[in-house]
């Protein structure tokens, strides 16, 4: 994936984001975060048949990070410096350990509808955090965030909203960690250049998740079910190597609101996959909610002419 070999410096992001239309690379990255991460809801469910939550995510990111790092070294990329490893540990610990680990823990006792509703607040959190760096979202971006959030909340009506206090604390912490990690990766804690930086982040985040798995006393079911293994392999190849790297490219090259638009689109993709694969039904009200979500996403994609 040559396009990941180098990222646009921070001071060059604004001109790229301001051009009418989106570069092909950003279109591909958006498609990856929208479609692939939308499909991981189902894949995680199947992987849980044999892999405990923290163990599933920790092994998936360790393997994905090691494969990507080996590939980049074979292509001649330098290892991250000590400072870059430190940054990778902070960002990976926040986004993967705190963000995905907290979500995994929360899903044990929090209804899926409430999890999705919390995650949909992430673009708003990122926008608020960026205000500390003087980055103010455009009016269309602000309206798009509001519409996307409203649409996801409508879409989750009737879904499970049961939650334990510990689960609520975990999902709230997960959203905060993911948002803070996303902003810090953009503003103050640069990783190694290109895909090697993403690899180091996945390795460090995976290590934090494995530590959480050990502290939580998780164990591996042997032999694993074939469906669980297939789902885990999909999560490594597409959920981590493709979609997570695509998200990091979006954070480097696109406005934060657009980069985090997957939080609005993923529930829609998950719903459509449920219809196609699991034979679920969708009510007219839910189709209306999808329309609201997509309207918000279109506003995030809209670029005024220079």
C-alpha positions as CSV (number, residue, x, y, z in Angstrom):
1,X,0.0,0.0,0.0
2,X,2.4,2.7,-1.2
3,X,0.1,5.6,-0.3
4,X,0.7,4.9,3.4
5,X,4.5,5.3,3.1
6,X,4.4,9.0,3.8
7,X,1.8,11.4,5.5
8,X,1.1,15.0,4.8
9,X,2.7,17.3,7.4
10,X,0.4,19.1,9.8
11,X,0.9,22.5,8.1
12,X,-0.2,21.1,4.7
13,X,-3.5,19.5,5.8
14,X,-5.7,22.6,5.5
15,X,-5.0,23.2,1.8
16,X,-5.8,19.6,1.0
17,X,-9.0,19.7,3.0
18,X,-10.1,22.9,1.4
19,X,-9.9,21.7,-2.2
20,X,-13.3,21.0,-3.9
21,X,-13.9,17.3,-4.0
22,X,-11.8,14.6,-2.3
23,X,-8.6,13.0,-3.5
24,X,-8.9,9.4,-4.5
25,X,-6.8,8.2,-1.5
26,X,-9.3,9.9,1.0
27,X,-12.2,8.4,-0.8
28,X,-10.7,4.9,-0.5
29,X,-9.9,5.5,3.2
30,X,-13.4,6.7,3.9
31,X,-14.8,3.6,2.1
32,X,-12.6,1.4,4.3
33,X,-13.6,3.0,7.6
34,X,-17.3,3.1,6.6
35,X,-17.7,-0.4,5.0
36,X,-15.0,-2.5,6.8
37,X,-15.6,-1.1,10.3
38,X,-19.3,-1.4,9.7
39,X,-18.9,-5.1,9.0
40,X,-16.7,-5.7,12.1
41,X,-19.8,-5.5,14.4
42,X,-20.8,-8.9,13.0
43,X,-17.2,-10.2,12.8
44,X,-16.6,-9.4,16.5
45,X,-19.8,-11.2,17.4
46,X,-18.6,-14.4,15.7
47,X,-15.0,-14.1,17.0
48,X,-16.4,-14.0,20.6
49,X,-17.4,-17.6,20.1
50,X,-13.8,-18.6,21.0
51,X,-11.9,-15.4,21.8
52,X,-12.6,-13.3,24.9
53,X,-13.0,-9.6,24.3
54,X,-9.6,-8.2,25.4
55,X,-7.7,-11.3,24.1
56,X,-9.5,-11.0,20.7
57,X,-8.5,-7.4,20.3
58,X,-5.0,-7.7,21.7
59,X,-4.0,-10.6,19.5
60,X,-5.6,-9.0,16.5
61,X,-3.6,-5.8,16.8
62,X,-0.4,-7.4,17.8
63,X,-0.5,-9.7,14.8
64,X,-1.5,-6.9,12.5
65,X,1.1,-4.5,13.8
66,X,3.9,-7.2,13.6
67,X,3.0,-8.0,10.0
68,X,2.9,-4.4,8.9
69,X,6.2,-3.6,10.7
70,X,7.9,-6.6,9.1
71,X,6.6,-5.5,5.7
72,X,7.8,-2.0,6.1
73,X,11.2,-3.1,7.3
74,X,11.5,-5.4,4.3
75,X,10.8,-2.3,2.2
76,X,13.6,-0.4,3.9
77,X,11.7,1.7,6.4
78,X,13.5,2.7,9.6
79,X,12.4,1.5,13.0
80,X,10.7,4.2,15.1
81,X,12.9,6.2,17.5
82,X,12.6,5.9,21.2
83,X,10.5,9.0,21.3
84,X,8.2,7.7,18.5
85,X,7.8,4.4,20.4
86,X,6.8,6.5,23.5
87,X,4.3,8.4,21.4
88,X,3.0,5.1,19.9
89,X,2.5,3.7,23.4
90,X,0.5,6.8,24.5
91,X,-1.6,6.9,21.4
92,X,-2.0,3.1,21.1
93,X,-2.8,2.9,24.8
94,X,-5.5,5.5,24.5
95,X,-7.1,4.5,21.2
96,X,-6.7,0.7,21.3
97,X,-6.2,-0.1,25.0
98,X,-8.7,2.5,26.4
99,X,-10.9,3.0,23.4
100,X,-11.4,-0.5,22.0
101,X,-10.6,-2.2,25.3
102,X,-13.2,-0.1,27.2
103,X,-15.8,-0.8,24.5
104,X,-15.1,-4.6,24.7
105,X,-15.6,-4.5,28.5
106,X,-18.7,-2.4,28.2
107,X,-20.4,-4.7,25.6
108,X,-20.6,-7.4,28.3
109,X,-23.2,-5.4,30.3
110,X,-24.3,-2.5,28.1
111,X,-27.0,-2.9,25.4
112,X,-25.7,-2.5,21.8
113,X,-28.0,0.4,21.1
114,X,-26.4,2.4,24.0
115,X,-22.9,1.5,22.9
116,X,-23.6,2.8,19.4
117,X,-25.2,6.0,20.8
118,X,-22.1,6.7,22.9
119,X,-19.7,6.1,20.0
120,X,-21.7,8.5,17.8
121,X,-20.7,11.3,20.2
122,X,-17.0,10.8,19.3
123,X,-17.0,13.4,16.4
124,X,-18.5,16.0,18.8
125,X,-15.8,15.2,21.4
126,X,-13.1,15.5,18.8
127,X,-14.4,18.8,17.6
128,X,-14.5,20.1,21.1
129,X,-11.0,18.9,21.9
130,X,-9.7,20.6,18.7
131,X,-11.0,23.9,20.0
132,X,-8.0,23.9,22.4
133,X,-5.8,24.2,19.2
134,X,-8.0,26.9,17.7
135,X,-9.5,24.5,15.1
136,X,-13.1,25.5,14.7
137,X,-15.4,23.3,12.6
138,X,-17.1,24.9,9.6
139,X,-20.9,25.5,9.9
140,X,-21.7,22.7,7.5
141,X,-19.4,20.4,9.5
142,X,-21.2,21.4,12.8
143,X,-24.6,20.8,11.2
144,X,-23.4,17.5,9.8
145,X,-22.2,16.3,13.2
146,X,-25.5,17.3,14.8
147,X,-27.5,15.5,12.0
148,X,-25.4,12.4,12.2
149,X,-25.7,12.2,15.9
150,X,-29.4,12.7,15.8
151,X,-29.8,10.0,13.1
152,X,-27.9,7.5,15.1
153,X,-29.9,8.2,18.2
154,X,-33.1,7.7,16.2
155,X,-31.7,4.5,14.7
156,X,-31.1,3.1,18.2
157,X,-34.6,3.7,19.4
158,X,-36.0,0.3,20.5
159,X,-32.5,-1.2,20.8
160,X,-31.2,-2.6,24.0
161,X,-30.3,0.3,26.5
162,X,-29.7,-1.9,29.5
163,X,-26.5,-1.0,31.3
164,X,-24.6,-1.5,34.5
165,X,-22.8,1.4,36.2
166,X,-19.5,-0.2,35.4
167,X,-20.5,-0.7,31.8
168,X,-21.6,2.9,31.4
169,X,-18.3,4.1,33.0
170,X,-16.4,1.8,30.6
171,X,-18.1,3.0,27.4
172,X,-17.8,6.7,28.5
173,X,-14.1,6.2,29.2
174,X,-13.6,4.4,25.9
175,X,-15.1,7.3,23.9
176,X,-13.0,9.8,25.8
177,X,-9.8,7.8,25.3
178,X,-10.4,7.3,21.6
179,X,-11.2,11.0,21.1
180,X,-8.1,12.2,23.1
181,X,-5.9,9.7,21.3
182,X,-7.2,10.8,17.9
183,X,-6.5,14.5,18.6
184,X,-3.1,14.0,20.2
185,X,-2.0,11.9,17.2
186,X,-2.9,14.9,15.0
187,X,-1.5,17.7,17.1
188,X,1.3,16.9,19.5
189,X,2.5,13.3,19.5
190,X,3.8,12.4,16.0
191,X,4.4,8.8,15.2
192,X,7.1,7.3,12.9
193,X,6.6,8.2,9.2
194,X,3.9,6.4,7.3
195,X,2.8,2.8,7.9
196,X,5.6,2.1,10.3
197,X,4.0,4.6,12.7
198,X,0.7,2.8,12.4
199,X,2.4,-0.5,13.0
200,X,4.1,0.7,16.2
201,X,0.8,2.1,17.4
202,X,-0.9,-1.3,16.9
203,X,1.9,-3.2,18.6
204,X,1.8,-0.9,21.6
205,X,-2.0,-0.9,21.8
206,X,-2.1,-4.6,21.4
207,X,0.4,-5.1,24.2
208,X,-1.8,-2.9,26.5
209,X,-4.9,-4.9,25.5
210,X,-3.0,-8.2,26.3
211,X,-2.1,-6.7,29.7
212,X,-5.8,-5.9,30.3
213,X,-6.7,-9.5,29.2
214,X,-4.3,-10.9,31.8
215,X,-5.6,-8.7,34.5
216,X,-9.1,-9.6,33.6
217,X,-8.3,-13.3,33.8
218,X,-9.3,-14.2,30.3
219,X,-8.5,-17.6,28.8
220,X,-8.4,-19.0,25.3
221,X,-10.8,-21.7,24.3
222,X,-9.0,-24.5,22.5
223,X,-9.7,-25.7,19.9
224,X,-11.3,-22.5,18.5
225,X,-14.4,-22.8,16.4
226,X,-13.7,-22.4,12.6
227,X,-16.2,-19.5,12.3
228,X,-14.5,-17.7,15.2
229,X,-11.0,-18.2,13.6
230,X,-12.3,-16.9,10.2
231,X,-13.9,-13.8,11.9
232,X,-10.6,-13.2,13.9
233,X,-8.6,-13.4,10.6
234,X,-11.0,-10.9,9.0
235,X,-10.6,-8.5,11.9
236,X,-6.8,-8.8,11.6
237,X,-6.7,-8.3,7.8
238,X,-9.5,-5.9,7.2
239,X,-10.5,-4.4,10.6
240,X,-6.9,-3.6,11.6
241,X,-4.5,-3.6,8.6
242,X,-6.9,-1.9,6.2
243,X,-9.5,0.1,8.2
244,X,-7.4,1.2,11.2
245,X,-4.6,2.4,8.9
246,X,-7.1,4.2,6.7
247,X,-8.5,6.0,9.8
248,X,-5.0,7.2,10.7
249,X,-4.4,8.5,7.2
250,X,-7.7,10.4,7.4
251,X,-6.7,11.9,10.7
252,X,-3.5,13.1,9.0
253,X,-5.0,14.4,5.8
254,X,-8.7,15.2,6.3
255,X,-10.8,17.4,8.7
256,X,-11.4,15.6,12.0
257,X,-15.2,15.6,11.5
258,X,-14.9,13.8,8.2
259,X,-12.3,11.3,9.6
260,X,-14.7,10.4,12.4
261,X,-17.8,10.2,10.1
262,X,-17.5,6.4,10.3
263,X,-19.3,6.6,13.7
264,X,-22.4,7.6,11.9
265,X,-22.1,5.3,8.9
266,X,-21.1,2.1,10.7
267,X,-24.5,1.5,12.4
268,X,-26.2,1.9,9.0
269,X,-23.8,-0.6,7.4
270,X,-24.3,-3.0,10.4
271,X,-28.0,-2.7,9.9
272,X,-27.9,-3.4,6.2
273,X,-25.6,-6.5,6.8
274,X,-28.1,-7.7,9.4
275,X,-30.8,-7.5,6.7
276,X,-28.7,-9.2,4.0
277,X,-27.0,-11.9,6.2
278,X,-29.1,-12.4,9.2
279,X,-32.5,-11.9,7.6
280,X,-33.4,-9.0,9.9
281,X,-36.2,-6.6,9.1
282,X,-36.0,-2.8,8.9
283,X,-39.0,-0.6,9.8
284,X,-39.9,2.6,7.9
285,X,-38.9,4.6,11.0
286,X,-35.4,3.1,10.8
287,X,-35.1,3.9,7.1
288,X,-36.1,7.5,8.0
289,X,-33.3,7.5,10.6
290,X,-30.8,6.2,8.0
291,X,-31.8,9.2,5.8
292,X,-31.0,11.6,8.6
293,X,-27.6,9.9,9.1
294,X,-26.7,10.1,5.5
295,X,-27.8,13.7,5.3
296,X,-25.4,14.5,8.0
297,X,-22.6,12.6,6.3
298,X,-23.3,14.4,3.0
299,X,-22.8,17.7,4.8
300,X,-19.4,16.5,6.2
301,X,-18.4,15.6,2.6
302,X,-19.5,18.9,1.1
303,X,-16.6,21.1,0.2
304,X,-17.3,24.8,-0.7
305,X,-15.6,25.9,-3.9
306,X,-12.4,27.8,-3.3
